[in-house]
Amino acid sequence: MTTEQINILIADPLSEDGIFPLRQETELNLNVVVDTGLTPEQLIEKIGDFHVLLVRSQTTVTPEVIKAAKNLKLIGRAGVGVDNIDLQAATEHGIIVVNAPDGNTNSAAEHTIAMMTSLARYIPQAYNSLKNGKWDRKSYVGVELKNKTLGVVGFGRIGVEVAFRAKGQRMQVLAYDPFLTDERAKELGVTKATVDEICEAADFITVHTPLLPETRNLINKEKFAMMKDGVRIINCARGGIINEDDLYDAVTEGKVAGAALDVFVEEPATDNKLLTLPQVIATPHLGASTIEAQESVAVDVSNDIIKFFKTGTVTNPVNMPSIPKELLAQVEPFFELAEKLGTFVTQLTVEPIKEINLFYAGDVANYDVRPLTSNALKGLLSKNHGNHVNDVNARYLTERIGVKINEHKTTTAKGFTSLLTLEIKTANEVHSVAGTLLNGLGARIVKVEDYVVDVIPEGHLLYIRNTDKPGAIGRVATKLAEKDINIATMQVGRAQVGGKAVMMLSVDNQVTDEDLAFVAELTNIDEVKALTL
């Protein structure tokens, strides 16, 4: 039995049943303190005495809080999102962050369906009218869900559950997700579609993506213009996926018949102008607010806390996994390289990935490469999954969406001490990238597709496929100069003289779609992509 006292601070309201595992634990000497509603200053002053901090969404765990947490070993988030926890600061200070990724899936899906049904039948508006003494049936003639088309943007755990319930209402379901394959869509009984196709065809649209740079304002003025007149919008995911100003205009102009919102860009959202519109119904971020969900997420995190102090491992880590020190010393130098390769190659295609091959050659093949594979998969998925994907859950998430993962080892590295190659296959394409570590110089990308290059994998890059003709490089540089885009470095590779070639340019600023189109107009340019590493 451990005699050292472990102090646990619960800073947000949690179900007492949910933290019951902590209360009843006898092998560990746990001191559970519940102190909710702390100001940031109060939390910073108090946190130094605690080994565990357990929160929901109200408390923000800032770098300042983490710096003050001299004894903190673990942060538990009783829920899915970790937007309110600075993961980088936690990792830098050696603090493990855990969450409960599955505990509120059912509640969030049910809330989405409830909001959609209420929106279709004007239930909140009719209720308020009746409460005000009116028996008004004519003003609240709704629409049925049966035979309507529901577009689900984001087809992860919650999106799948929403689709399952919508099909029970005999709705047709269009689903978009970057990793949704035709086979998976068929298996789930939905039709795979792009975001634009959903906007054009759906009667109801619900969003279930994480909030990332790629998904912020995903549903905006341009997307509303594509939609049917009378479309209805639901957001029970994250505020900011739908542009609130554009939604307001679309409702007031009559394009959107109504919207059901559980989340907002800024919360509390009591003064949000969308709430002034009678066509908009809203709840105060209640997607996970059921007795069952609150108990489930708290139980999951409580059990992980106990597991950590008994075994040193956790079930649902969000930042770094527990890796034996001996293995860590061997493979840690390759972590960033593996992740960069994943981040690089996933930006070369927009098609769903069906198969991933990782080739480990040279000295690195003598190690346990599973942590490196996890880092590569993390890079592959992070563009669309954000900070929900990490070193530990990357493989699980990849396999769950039906992607096959293969690892290959060989001691022959073709001139390199160690060489990592990452290949992805889609239904129609194959893309690959290879990298190594150079003594004293760090990570390098040394091959893209079949072309030999030497690229530092960081910052903003331009990937250009072209025909190897005189003047191609100069024309590209001139075009970029016209757009005031400064080239920091340039690498070119070709298979043969006059054949196909690539240019890899590092530039000082992110390149816009307009700038890409400007370069793509040039003669002998086949493709231009902007990459961010």
Sequence and secondary structure as in RCSB ss.txt:
>XXXX:A:sequence
MTTEQINILIADPLSEDGIFPLRQETELNLNVVVDTGLTPEQLIEKIGDFHVLLVRSQTTVTPEVIKAAKNLKLI
GRAGVGVDNIDLQAATEHGIIVVNAPDGNTNSAAEHTIAMMTSLARYIPQAYNSLKNGKWDRKSYVGVELKNKTL
GVVGFGRIGVEVAFRAKGQRMQVLAYDPFLTDERAKELGVTKATVDEICEAADFITVHTPLLPETRNLINKEKFA
MMKDGVRIINCARGGIINEDDLYDAVTEGKVAGAALDVFVEEPATDNKLLTLPQVIATPHLGASTIEAQESVAVD
VSNDIIKFFKTGTVTNPVNMPSIPKELLAQVEPFFELAEKLGTFVTQLTVEPIKEINLFYAGDVANYDVRPLTSN
ALKGLLSKNHGNHVNDVNARYLTERIGVKINEHKTTTAKGFTSLLTLEIKTANEVHSVAGTLLNGLGARIVKVED
YVVDVIPEGHLLYIRNTDKPGAIGRVATKLAEKDINIATMQVGRAQVGGKAVMMLSVDNQVTDEDLAFVAELTNI
DEVKALTL
>XXXX:A:secstr
   SEEEEEE S   TTTTHHHHH  SSEEEEEE  S  HHHHHHHGGG SEEEE SSS B HHHHHH TT  EE
EESSS  TTB HHHHHHTT EEEE TTTTHHHHHHHHHHHHHHHHHTHHHHHHHHHTT    GGG    STT EE
EEE  SHHHHHHHHHHHHTT EEEEE TT  HHHHHHHT EE  HHHHHHH SEEEE     TTTTT B HHHHH
HS TTEEEEE S TTSB HHHHHHHHHTTSEEEEEES  SSSS TT GGGG TTEEE SS TT SHHHHHHHHHH
HHHHHHHHHHHS  SSBSS     HHHHHHHGGGHHHHHHHHHHHHTT  S   EEEEEEEEGGGGS  HHHHHH
HHHHHHHHHHGGG  TTHHHHHHHHTT EEEEEEES  TT SEEEEEEEE SS EEEEEEEEETTTEEEEEEETT
EEEEE   SEEEEEEEE  TTHHHHHHHHHHHTT  EEEEEEEESSTTSEEEEEEEESS   HHHHHHHHTSTTE
EEEEEEE 
